[in-house]
Amino acid sequence: MNNINRVEDLTKVFDRTWTANHNDVAKRGREKEREFMNKMFNNNNITKERELNRRTPSMMANNLQNKINNVSNLEKQNKLNNILKKWK
């Protein structure tokens, strides 16, 4: 008799965990809550946050070097433009 009760208990436990894991209503509720929070705080770019977490230090260093080079090139171009304006 105990064996039968145990089998019933296991099926109830399985049913309970399966419904908890596959609860579409709860998933939709969490998605709606996430969308609301994104609208409220203007966090529309979730993928950008994920990309920031995936960047390695070498990638960050390369990006910083590219930014430095771009600023340097911009300053050189401005100096050249100023010289050209004086000649005109």
Secondary structure, 3 states (H helix, E strand, C coil): CHHHHHHHHHHHHHHHHHHHHCCHHHHHHHHHHHHHHHHHHCCCCHHHHHHHHHCCHHHHHHHHHHHHHHHHHHHHHHHHHHHHHHHC
